[in-house]
Amino acid sequence: MTWIGDNWPMIWDQLREHLYLALIPMVLGLVISLPLGYVATRFSWLANPLVALGGVLYSLPSIALFIVLPAVLGTGILSPVNIIVALTIYAVSLLIRNVIDGLRSVPEDVLQAAVSVGYGTLRRVLTIDLPIAIPVIFAGLRVVTVANISMVSVGAIIGIGGLGELFTLGFQGGFLTPIVVGIIFSLALALICDVLLVGLQRLLTPWARAVAPVKEATV
Amino acid sequence: MIEFEDVTKRYPDGTVAVDNLSLRIPSNEITVFVGPSGCGKTTSLRMINRTIERTSGTISIDGEDINSKDAVTLRRGIGYVIQNAGLFPHKTVVENVATVPKLLGWDKRKAHSTAMELLERVGLDLKLAERYPAQLSGGQQQRVGVARALAADPLIMLMDEPFSAVDPVVRDQLQEELLRLQRDIGKTIVFVTHDIDEAIKLGDNIAVLRVGGKLAQFAPPSELLANPVDDFVEGFIGKDRGYRALTFVTADELPLADVPAELTVAADGSPVGWANGAAKLELVGATFQRGDSLRAALDAVLTSPVGKGVCVDETGKAVGVIDYGALTEALRP
C-alpha cells in the first residue's frame, strides 16, 4: 500500500496510458469494421473471406507485430502508434465477425418492411439495421476491450506498455510488489471497462430486455 | 385504379413468376390475389411498390406510370402490411406507427398524435403504445402493422398474407375488423392470400392466379363461385362452392311464417326455446336477421331442434320462422 502511495504519480500516468492505448484501438476498430461489415453483408461472397482473414490476423503473435510494424510504418520503435495500429488490427479482426453476424441478425421481414415503407438505404442502415445489430456488436466490443487491456501490457517489452511497465520494473528490480499492483490494476481496469460497456449497451437497447409478453385481455 | 398492362416478371435463371398479367384493380375496394404457392401473387403485389421490379409491361396508378417517380417516394405513399407484421423491434409501438409520417418530415407532435389515433382505430389498447413489439401477441402486432401502413393516410394499402400466421379465432376477428375499417376508410386495398375462404370473405374482387404466374379468373366472389371459368378455378374454390355462394344472397326475400305458439319467447320477445311436447324446452339454436345471408338462414334451420329457423329483428325479438320446405323452395334458382 505504501508502495502504491509512494509511486502514485507514476502508476496514474501508466494507468492513463494503458487506457488510452487500449480504447483508441477499440474505437478505431469499430469505425473500420462497421462499413467493412456492411459491405460484406451487401456482397455476401465477401463475408467468409473477411472473417477468415480476421482469424489469420488475430493469430499473429503480438510481440512480432509490435516489432515488425515500425519497419512497415516507418514509425520509431518507441512510438505508441505501433501499439495502436497493432491493437486496431486485432480489434478489426475480432469485430468484423460480430458486425457481420449482427447485421445478419436483422430479421428478413423487418428489412422488407423498412424498404417497403420507404426507407432509403443509408437511412435504413443507420436507423434500423445498426440499432438492431447492437447486442451482437457489443458482445464483440466487450471481448475486444478486455483483450486489448491485457495486450497493452505486452507493449512493455518494447518500452510502451502502460501498466505493463510495472512488470518490467518488478522483474528488473527483483521484487514482487509492482507486479502484483500491475496485475490488480489491469484486472480492475478490464472489469470497470466491461461494466461500463454493459451499462452503455443497456442504455442503447431498452427494447432488448422488453421480452415478457403482456397478458392479453383482447387480441 | 391500379392497372397492370402485359406485366411479366422473369428472373435471371429463366423462371417466370408473373406471365403477361393484365388487370384493372378498382379504387376504394378490396382486391384479393389468390392462388397456390408459386403463382406469383406476392411478386405481383410487390411490383406495385417496386420492391420487385418487373421485367416488362407497365403498372400505373390512376393513369400515372409508377416509374415516373423514384421508388422511395412511391413507397411512402403506399401502405404495406406483411405476414408477422415486420415491426421494428427496437421502436415502441407508437414509434412504429409514426414511421412513415416521420419519413415524410411531419412535425413530431403531429406524427405522434396521428399514430395514437390510428392505434385506437385498429382497436389496440392505448396502454400498449409505449411497449415494444416483442411484448405484444401476434394479433396485436398485426393490428400495429395495419396502423403503421395507414399512418400517412395513403390511398393504397398492400397486404401480403397479413393474417396467415395468427390462430383461426384471432384471424377471424382481424378479418372482421379489416372489413369494418374499410367501410370507414375506403382505401384501395390489394390483399394476397393462399386461402380461398379468406379471399371470398374479404374480396370485392378476386384474381385467381395459377402456377407460372398466369391470371385464371378475375371476378367478384359471387361470380367466381357461380361461374368458375375452368377446372383449375373450380378445384381451387373447393367442393362446397354451392353452399358458400349462399353467403352472397340475402335473406331479405324469404317468406316467413308467423311465430308459432310452440316457440316460447321471453318478455322482450326474444326466442327462448321450443315446447316440443317434451317436459323441457329445447333451445332454439342459431337465429338470423333480415339482411343476413341465406347461409345464415340455412344454418338457423339446420341447427333448430324442430327444423324451423327463427328470424329476429335488431332488438333480438322473434319476428317469424321458416322451415325446410320454404327455405329449399327459396334456394331454387
Interface residues (C-beta under 8 A of the other chain):
Chain A: P107 D109 V110 Q112 A113 A114 V115 S116 V117 G118 Y119 G120 R123 I128 P131 I132 T205 P206 W207 A208 A210 V211 A212 P213 V214 E216 A217 T218 V219
Chain B: R46 N49 T51 V72 T73 L74 R75 R76 Y80 I82 Q83 N84 A85 G86 L87 F88 P89 H90 K91 T92 T99 V100 L103 G123 D125 L128 R131 Y132 A134 Q135 L136 S137 G139 Q140 R143 R148 A149 L158 V170 Q173 L174
